[in-house]
Structures are given as C-alpha cells and as structure tokens.
Amino acid sequence: MVTAIVLISAETSRIPDLAGQIVDLDGVQEVFSVAGRHDLVAIVKVARNEQLADVISDRMRHLEGIVATETMIAFRAYSKQDLEAGFGLGLD
C-alpha cells in the first residue's frame, strides 16, 4: 500500500465543493479543511506508485478551483495502535 499526503491550495469560494469532489475520487481516503498555507489536505492510499499519477495528476489536479498541489509520499506509517501492539508483544 502506498500512502500520499496531498497539500492543496484552492480558490477560497470552492473549498467545500472541492473537498466533496476530492473525497469521491477512488484512492482518496480522507480530506481535511485546514488552516495555514494550504486549504485542504487529502490522504491518498493506492496499491502501486503508478496509481498516484492517475489519482493526483490526472484527476485531482484537473478539478476546477484547485490552484496548486504538493504531494508527500509516506515511507513508513506509525500509529499509536501499532506502537502499543508492539509493546504488548514484548518488542523493544
């Protein structure tokens, strides 16, 4: 599984509509409206790297109202549940 975090700058008036369109794209797990330099953050999870281009470059970036995107690909995922499970198994 490949996970990407996509930072999205959008036209302000289009943010709610864009969030709904983005979350409906195959591979997009969640979309957050955020404060700061970017307007939306999308979490994309796909089986292969090649699918990121389809979701982000071919579909997401062409939605009307998106000004720019910045994509970060996750190397490893850490979660509280994973860490607690590891300690429960006696891993150090």
N, CA, C and O atoms as CSV, one atom per row, in Angstrom:
chain,resi,resn,atom,element,x,y,z
A,1,MET,N,N,0.842,-1.175,0.000
A,1,MET,CA,C,0.000,0.000,0.000
A,1,MET,C,C,0.891,1.244,0.000
A,1,MET,O,O,1.823,1.350,0.797
A,2,VAL,N,N,0.598,2.167,-0.888
A,2,VAL,CA,C,1.322,3.428,-0.994
A,2,VAL,C,C,0.416,4.530,-0.450
A,2,VAL,O,O,-0.737,4.660,-0.859
A,3,THR,N,N,0.952,5.314,0.471
A,3,THR,CA,C,0.193,6.419,1.050
A,3,THR,C,C,0.831,7.732,0.658
A,3,THR,O,O,2.049,7.891,0.738
A,4,ALA,N,N,0.001,8.678,0.233
A,4,ALA,CA,C,0.471,10.019,-0.101
A,4,ALA,C,C,-0.394,11.031,0.631
A,4,ALA,O,O,-1.602,10.848,0.785
A,5,ILE,N,N,0.243,12.095,1.074
A,5,ILE,CA,C,-0.439,13.223,1.689
A,5,ILE,C,C,-0.361,14.352,0.675
A,5,ILE,O,O,0.732,14.752,0.274
A,6,VAL,N,N,-1.518,14.871,0.257
A,6,VAL,CA,C,-1.554,15.902,-0.767
A,6,VAL,C,C,-2.013,17.212,-0.139
A,6,VAL,O,O,-3.128,17.308,0.373
A,7,LEU,N,N,-1.139,18.224,-0.184
A,7,LEU,CA,C,-1.464,19.561,0.303
A,7,LEU,C,C,-2.040,20.339,-0.876
A,7,LEU,O,O,-1.434,20.399,-1.945
A,8,ILE,N,N,-3.197,20.925,-0.676
A,8,ILE,CA,C,-3.932,21.537,-1.785
A,8,ILE,C,C,-4.223,23.004,-1.492
A,8,ILE,O,O,-4.768,23.344,-0.442
A,9,SER,N,N,-3.852,23.866,-2.432
A,9,SER,CA,C,-4.246,25.269,-2.394
A,9,SER,C,C,-5.411,25.420,-3.360
A,9,SER,O,O,-5.356,24.938,-4.492
A,10,ALA,N,N,-6.472,26.098,-2.905
A,10,ALA,CA,C,-7.689,26.191,-3.709
A,10,ALA,C,C,-8.270,27.595,-3.663
A,10,ALA,O,O,-7.952,28.399,-2.787
A,11,GLU,N,N,-9.129,27.859,-4.633
A,11,GLU,CA,C,-9.893,29.097,-4.598
A,11,GLU,C,C,-10.810,29.021,-3.383
A,11,GLU,O,O,-11.530,28.040,-3.200
A,12,THR,N,N,-10.779,30.060,-2.558
A,12,THR,CA,C,-11.491,30.041,-1.279
A,12,THR,C,C,-12.970,29.697,-1.423
A,12,THR,O,O,-13.503,28.923,-0.628
A,13,SER,N,N,-13.624,30.248,-2.405
A,13,SER,CA,C,-15.062,30.013,-2.562
A,13,SER,C,C,-15.386,28.580,-2.966
A,13,SER,O,O,-16.537,28.156,-2.862
A,14,ARG,N,N,-14.401,27.838,-3.420
A,14,ARG,CA,C,-14.623,26.472,-3.919
A,14,ARG,C,C,-14.242,25.380,-2.914
A,14,ARG,O,O,-14.446,24.197,-3.188
A,15,ILE,N,N,-13.697,25.754,-1.766
A,15,ILE,CA,C,-13.158,24.758,-0.826
A,15,ILE,C,C,-14.172,23.681,-0.433
A,15,ILE,O,O,-13.852,22.499,-0.565
A,16,PRO,N,N,-15.373,24.018,0.039
A,16,PRO,CA,C,-16.303,22.934,0.432
A,16,PRO,C,C,-16.672,22.015,-0.728
A,16,PRO,O,O,-16.720,20.796,-0.560
A,17,ASP,N,N,-16.929,22.585,-1.893
A,17,ASP,CA,C,-17.290,21.787,-3.069
A,17,ASP,C,C,-16.123,20.899,-3.496
A,17,ASP,O,O,-16.316,19.726,-3.814
A,18,LEU,N,N,-14.918,21.457,-3.502
A,18,LEU,CA,C,-13.733,20.683,-3.883
A,18,LEU,C,C,-13.491,19.524,-2.928
A,18,LEU,O,O,-13.158,18.419,-3.356
A,19,ALA,N,N,-13.659,19.775,-1.635
A,19,ALA,CA,C,-13.442,18.707,-0.649
A,19,ALA,C,C,-14.339,17.515,-0.957
A,19,ALA,O,O,-13.896,16.368,-0.888
A,20,GLY,N,N,-15.596,17.780,-1.296
A,20,GLY,CA,C,-16.521,16.706,-1.636
A,20,GLY,C,C,-16.129,15.984,-2.909
A,20,GLY,O,O,-16.235,14.761,-2.988
A,21,GLN,N,N,-15.675,16.733,-3.911
A,21,GLN,CA,C,-15.254,16.110,-5.172
A,21,GLN,C,C,-14.001,15.265,-4.975
A,21,GLN,O,O,-13.885,14.176,-5.537
A,22,ILE,N,N,-13.071,15.768,-4.183
A,22,ILE,CA,C,-11.810,15.054,-3.965
A,22,ILE,C,C,-12.042,13.760,-3.202
A,22,ILE,O,O,-11.497,12.720,-3.574
A,23,VAL,N,N,-12.837,13.803,-2.146
A,23,VAL,CA,C,-13.057,12.598,-1.337
A,23,VAL,C,C,-13.791,11.520,-2.126
A,23,VAL,O,O,-13.728,10.343,-1.772
A,24,ASP,N,N,-14.483,11.907,-3.186
A,24,ASP,CA,C,-15.181,10.931,-4.032
A,24,ASP,C,C,-14.258,10.230,-5.030
A,24,ASP,O,O,-14.663,9.252,-5.657
A,25,LEU,N,N,-13.023,10.716,-5.185
A,25,LEU,CA,C,-12.083,10.084,-6.112
A,25,LEU,C,C,-11.623,8.735,-5.552
A,25,LEU,O,O,-11.332,8.625,-4.361
A,26,ASP,N,N,-11.557,7.716,-6.405
A,26,ASP,CA,C,-11.027,6.418,-5.975
A,26,ASP,C,C,-9.611,6.598,-5.461
A,26,ASP,O,O,-8.794,7.256,-6.105
A,27,GLY,N,N,-9.318,6.027,-4.323
A,27,GLY,CA,C,-7.990,6.108,-3.729
A,27,GLY,C,C,-7.872,7.171,-2.652
A,27,GLY,O,O,-6.956,7.116,-1.832
A,28,VAL,N,N,-8.779,8.134,-2.638
A,28,VAL,CA,C,-8.745,9.183,-1.608
A,28,VAL,C,C,-9.503,8.673,-0.389
A,28,VAL,O,O,-10.684,8.337,-0.476
A,29,GLN,N,N,-8.813,8.619,0.748
A,29,GLN,CA,C,-9.401,8.099,1.975
A,29,GLN,C,C,-10.093,9.178,2.795
A,29,GLN,O,O,-11.190,8.971,3.314
A,30,GLU,N,N,-9.437,10.341,2.906
A,30,GLU,CA,C,-9.961,11.439,3.724
A,30,GLU,C,C,-9.513,12.757,3.131
A,30,GLU,O,O,-8.492,12.838,2.449
A,31,VAL,N,N,-10.300,13.797,3.404
A,31,VAL,CA,C,-9.933,15.163,3.031
A,31,VAL,C,C,-10.213,16.040,4.244
A,31,VAL,O,O,-11.275,15.952,4.860
A,32,PHE,N,N,-9.245,16.884,4.575
A,32,PHE,CA,C,-9.374,17.800,5.703
A,32,PHE,C,C,-9.319,19.232,5.218
A,32,PHE,O,O,-8.487,19.569,4.377
A,33,SER,N,N,-10.191,20.076,5.732
A,33,SER,CA,C,-10.084,21.510,5.539
A,33,SER,C,C,-9.177,22.002,6.662
A,33,SER,O,O,-9.426,21.709,7.832
A,34,VAL,N,N,-8.124,22.749,6.316
A,34,VAL,CA,C,-7.118,23.113,7.306
A,34,VAL,C,C,-6.818,24.611,7.271
A,34,VAL,O,O,-7.098,25.300,6.290
A,35,ALA,N,N,-6.245,25.084,8.360
A,35,ALA,CA,C,-5.769,26.463,8.441
A,35,ALA,C,C,-4.290,26.468,8.094
A,35,ALA,O,O,-3.595,25.472,8.294
A,36,GLY,N,N,-3.815,27.583,7.578
A,36,GLY,CA,C,-2.395,27.699,7.249
A,36,GLY,C,C,-2.188,27.991,5.790
A,36,GLY,O,O,-3.078,28.515,5.120
A,37,ARG,N,N,-1.030,27.658,5.297
A,37,ARG,CA,C,-0.641,27.966,3.924
A,37,ARG,C,C,-1.485,27.229,2.885
A,37,ARG,O,O,-1.680,27.732,1.779
A,38,HIS,N,N,-1.981,26.054,3.228
A,38,HIS,CA,C,-2.801,25.260,2.311
A,38,HIS,C,C,-4.245,25.264,2.790
A,38,HIS,O,O,-4.528,25.594,3.942
A,39,ASP,N,N,-5.145,24.896,1.906
A,39,ASP,CA,C,-6.574,24.933,2.229
A,39,ASP,C,C,-7.154,23.566,2.551
A,39,ASP,O,O,-8.028,23.436,3.407
A,40,LEU,N,N,-6.661,22.550,1.859
A,40,LEU,CA,C,-7.142,21.181,2.043
A,40,LEU,C,C,-5.959,20.223,2.113
A,40,LEU,O,O,-4.896,20.479,1.549
A,41,VAL,N,N,-6.166,19.123,2.811
A,41,VAL,CA,C,-5.184,18.039,2.849
A,41,VAL,C,C,-5.934,16.755,2.529
A,41,VAL,O,O,-6.948,16.442,3.154
A,42,ALA,N,N,-5.426,16.015,1.547
A,42,ALA,CA,C,-6.046,14.747,1.165
A,42,ALA,C,C,-5.100,13.593,1.474
A,42,ALA,O,O,-3.897,13.682,1.229
A,43,ILE,N,N,-5.649,12.519,2.009
A,43,ILE,CA,C,-4.898,11.294,2.258
A,43,ILE,C,C,-5.265,10.306,1.150
A,43,ILE,O,O,-6.426,9.922,1.006
A,44,VAL,N,N,-4.265,9.904,0.376
A,44,VAL,CA,C,-4.478,9.001,-0.750
A,44,VAL,C,C,-3.770,7.679,-0.453
A,44,VAL,O,O,-2.598,7.665,-0.074
A,45,LYS,N,N,-4.491,6.573,-0.628
A,45,LYS,CA,C,-3.908,5.244,-0.434
A,45,LYS,C,C,-4.237,4.397,-1.653
A,45,LYS,O,O,-5.402,4.184,-1.989
A,46,VAL,N,N,-3.184,3.920,-2.309
A,46,VAL,CA,C,-3.336,3.095,-3.512
A,46,VAL,C,C,-2.386,1.903,-3.419
A,46,VAL,O,O,-1.488,1.874,-2.577
A,47,ALA,N,N,-2.596,0.933,-4.285
A,47,ALA,CA,C,-1.787,-0.286,-4.250
A,47,ALA,C,C,-0.382,-0.063,-4.803
A,47,ALA,O,O,0.579,-0.640,-4.294
A,48,ARG,N,N,-0.249,0.776,-5.850
A,48,ARG,CA,C,1.040,0.954,-6.526
A,48,ARG,C,C,1.336,2.431,-6.766
A,48,ARG,O,O,0.425,3.247,-6.905
A,49,ASN,N,N,2.614,2.755,-6.811
A,49,ASN,CA,C,3.029,4.139,-7.074
A,49,ASN,C,C,2.409,4.708,-8.337
A,49,ASN,O,O,2.029,5.878,-8.373
A,50,GLU,N,N,2.305,3.888,-9.370
A,50,GLU,CA,C,1.780,4.357,-10.653
A,50,GLU,C,C,0.356,4.891,-10.521
A,50,GLU,O,O,-0.053,5.768,-11.282
A,51,GLN,N,N,-0.385,4.371,-9.574
A,51,GLN,CA,C,-1.763,4.809,-9.377
A,51,GLN,C,C,-1.841,6.223,-8.805
A,51,GLN,O,O,-2.859,6.898,-8.956
A,52,LEU,N,N,-0.775,6.670,-8.153
A,52,LEU,CA,C,-0.769,8.039,-7.637
A,52,LEU,C,C,-0.916,9.045,-8.767
A,52,LEU,O,O,-1.630,10.038,-8.627
A,53,ALA,N,N,-0.251,8.797,-9.877
A,53,ALA,CA,C,-0.355,9.701,-11.028
A,53,ALA,C,C,-1.789,9.763,-11.527
A,53,ALA,O,O,-2.273,10.836,-11.886
A,54,ASP,N,N,-2.466,8.641,-11.553
A,54,ASP,CA,C,-3.853,8.622,-12.010
A,54,ASP,C,C,-4.737,9.447,-11.080
A,54,ASP,O,O,-5.523,10.277,-11.538
A,55,VAL,N,N,-4.610,9.220,-9.792
A,55,VAL,CA,C,-5.470,9.906,-8.820
A,55,VAL,C,C,-5.129,11.391,-8.725
A,55,VAL,O,O,-6.016,12.241,-8.807
A,56,ILE,N,N,-3.848,11.700,-8.551
A,56,ILE,CA,C,-3.459,13.077,-8.261
A,56,ILE,C,C,-3.256,13.901,-9.528
A,56,ILE,O,O,-3.901,14.936,-9.697
A,57,SER,N,N,-2.389,13.469,-10.403
A,57,SER,CA,C,-2.060,14.266,-11.597
A,57,SER,C,C,-3.176,14.264,-12.634
A,57,SER,O,O,-3.496,15.308,-13.202
A,58,ASP,N,N,-3.765,13.105,-12.884
A,58,ASP,CA,C,-4.745,13.003,-13.959
A,58,ASP,C,C,-6.151,13.432,-13.552
A,58,ASP,O,O,-6.903,13.937,-14.386
A,59,ARG,N,N,-6.519,13.242,-12.289
A,59,ARG,CA,C,-7.892,13.566,-11.898
A,59,ARG,C,C,-7.978,14.734,-10.917
A,59,ARG,O,O,-8.674,15.713,-11.187
A,60,MET,N,N,-7.285,14.645,-9.786
A,60,MET,CA,C,-7.415,15.677,-8.754
A,60,MET,C,C,-6.984,17.054,-9.254
A,60,MET,O,O,-7.709,18.033,-9.079
A,61,ARG,N,N,-5.819,17.132,-9.870
A,61,ARG,CA,C,-5.270,18.431,-10.276
A,61,ARG,C,C,-6.100,19.125,-11.353
A,61,ARG,O,O,-5.932,20.324,-11.580
A,62,HIS,N,N,-6.988,18.395,-12.017
A,62,HIS,CA,C,-7.811,18.985,-13.069
A,62,HIS,C,C,-9.161,19.483,-12.564
A,62,HIS,O,O,-9.960,20.006,-13.341
A,63,LEU,N,N,-9.422,19.324,-11.266
A,63,LEU,CA,C,-10.686,19.815,-10.728
A,63,LEU,C,C,-10.671,21.340,-10.710
A,63,LEU,O,O,-9.681,21.961,-10.321
A,64,GLU,N,N,-11.771,21.923,-11.132
A,64,GLU,CA,C,-11.865,23.377,-11.187
A,64,GLU,C,C,-11.797,23.966,-9.780
A,64,GLU,O,O,-12.537,23.553,-8.886
A,65,GLY,N,N,-10.911,24.924,-9.599
A,65,GLY,CA,C,-10.750,25.579,-8.304
A,65,GLY,C,C,-9.469,25.215,-7.584
A,65,GLY,O,O,-9.092,25.878,-6.618
A,66,ILE,N,N,-8.788,24.159,-8.045
A,66,ILE,CA,C,-7.504,23.821,-7.449
A,66,ILE,C,C,-6.431,24.710,-8.069
A,66,ILE,O,O,-6.276,24.763,-9.289
A,67,VAL,N,N,-5.701,25.402,-7.213
A,67,VAL,CA,C,-4.656,26.318,-7.662
A,67,VAL,C,C,-3.310,25.604,-7.746
A,67,VAL,O,O,-2.566,25.791,-8.708
A,68,ALA,N,N,-2.993,24.781,-6.733
A,68,ALA,CA,C,-1.713,24.069,-6.689
A,68,ALA,C,C,-1.817,22.902,-5.725
A,68,ALA,O,O,-2.640,22.902,-4.810
A,69,THR,N,N,-0.961,21.898,-5.949
A,69,THR,CA,C,-0.869,20.773,-5.020
A,69,THR,C,C,0.595,20.488,-4.723
A,69,THR,O,O,1.482,20.801,-5.517
A,70,GLU,N,N,0.823,19.902,-3.587
A,70,GLU,CA,C,2.153,19.421,-3.199
A,70,GLU,C,C,1.946,18.035,-2.606
A,70,GLU,O,O,1.168,17.871,-1.667
A,71,THR,N,N,2.632,17.047,-3.144
A,71,THR,CA,C,2.424,15.666,-2.723
A,71,THR,C,C,3.623,15.147,-1.948
A,71,THR,O,O,4.767,15.289,-2.378
A,72,MET,N,N,3.346,14.549,-0.810
A,72,MET,CA,C,4.364,13.898,0.011
A,72,MET,C,C,4.034,12.421,0.061
A,72,MET,O,O,2.917,12.047,0.421
A,73,ILE,N,N,4.995,11.570,-0.296
A,73,ILE,CA,C,4.795,10.119,-0.253
A,73,ILE,C,C,5.355,9.605,1.066
A,73,ILE,O,O,6.490,9.910,1.435
A,74,ALA,N,N,4.554,8.831,1.762
A,74,ALA,CA,C,4.964,8.294,3.061
A,74,ALA,C,C,5.890,7.099,2.876
A,74,ALA,O,O,5.599,6.201,2.086
A,75,PHE,N,N,7.005,7.085,3.603
A,75,PHE,CA,C,7.914,5.946,3.593
A,75,PHE,C,C,7.465,4.884,4.587
A,75,PHE,O,O,7.453,3.692,4.280
A,76,ARG,N,N,7.096,5.335,5.780
A,76,ARG,CA,C,6.640,4.437,6.841
A,76,ARG,C,C,5.456,5.083,7.535
A,76,ARG,O,O,5.323,6.306,7.564
A,77,ALA,N,N,4.602,4.242,8.092
A,77,ALA,CA,C,3.464,4.738,8.864
A,77,ALA,C,C,3.626,4.303,10.311
A,77,ALA,O,O,3.945,3.148,10.595
A,78,TYR,N,N,3.404,5.227,11.204
A,78,TYR,CA,C,3.439,4.944,12.631
A,78,TYR,C,C,2.098,5.359,13.207
A,78,TYR,O,O,1.603,6.450,12.925
A,79,SER,N,N,1.518,4.495,14.006
A,79,SER,CA,C,0.274,4.853,14.662
A,79,SER,C,C,0.345,4.415,16.119
A,79,SER,O,O,1.123,3.533,16.480
A,80,LYS,N,N,-0.456,5.028,16.924
A,80,LYS,CA,C,-0.482,4.682,18.337
A,80,LYS,C,C,-0.821,3.209,18.526
A,80,LYS,O,O,-0.228,2.537,19.369
A,81,GLN,N,N,-1.782,2.701,17.736
A,81,GLN,CA,C,-2.171,1.301,17.852
A,81,GLN,C,C,-1.003,0.369,17.519
A,81,GLN,O,O,-0.803,-0.639,18.196
A,82,ASP,N,N,-0.229,0.704,16.474
A,82,ASP,CA,C,0.911,-0.128,16.091
A,82,ASP,C,C,1.955,-0.166,17.193
A,82,ASP,O,O,2.495,-1.227,17.506
A,83,LEU,N,N,2.238,0.978,17.777
A,83,LEU,CA,C,3.244,1.039,18.832
A,83,LEU,C,C,2.791,0.267,20.066
A,83,LEU,O,O,3.581,-0.467,20.659
A,84,GLU,N,N,1.539,0.422,20.454
A,84,GLU,CA,C,1.020,-0.299,21.623
A,84,GLU,C,C,1.019,-1.807,21.377
A,84,GLU,O,O,1.315,-2.581,22.287
A,85,ALA,N,N,0.690,-2.227,20.163
A,85,ALA,CA,C,0.690,-3.660,19.835
A,85,ALA,C,C,2.095,-4.215,19.922
A,85,ALA,O,O,2.283,-5.328,20.413
A,86,GLY,N,N,3.083,-3.476,19.462
A,86,GLY,CA,C,4.470,-3.918,19.520
A,86,GLY,C,C,4.938,-4.095,20.946
A,86,GLY,O,O,5.612,-5.076,21.262
A,87,PHE,N,N,4.588,-3.152,21.818
A,87,PHE,CA,C,4.989,-3.271,23.218
A,87,PHE,C,C,4.265,-4.430,23.884
A,87,PHE,O,O,4.821,-5.084,24.767
A,88,GLY,N,N,3.031,-4.690,23.469
A,88,GLY,CA,C,2.263,-5.799,24.024
A,88,GLY,C,C,2.874,-7.146,23.663
A,88,GLY,O,O,2.677,-8.128,24.379
A,89,LEU,N,N,3.618,-7.200,22.550
A,89,LEU,CA,C,4.252,-8.441,22.123
A,89,LEU,C,C,5.642,-8.613,22.741
A,89,LEU,O,O,6.303,-9.629,22.527
A,90,GLY,N,N,6.075,-7.618,23.503
A,90,GLY,CA,C,7.388,-7.695,24.114
A,90,GLY,C,C,8.501,-7.159,23.236
A,90,GLY,O,O,9.674,-7.401,23.523
A,91,LEU,N,N,8.173,-6.444,22.183
A,91,LEU,CA,C,9.193,-5.839,21.313
A,91,LEU,C,C,9.744,-4.598,21.971
A,91,LEU,O,O,9.005,-3.847,22.607
A,92,ASP,N,N,11.037,-4.377,21.822
A,92,ASP,CA,C,11.651,-3.173,22.398
A,92,ASP,C,C,12.097,-2.231,21.329
A,92,ASP,O,O,12.635,-1.166,21.630
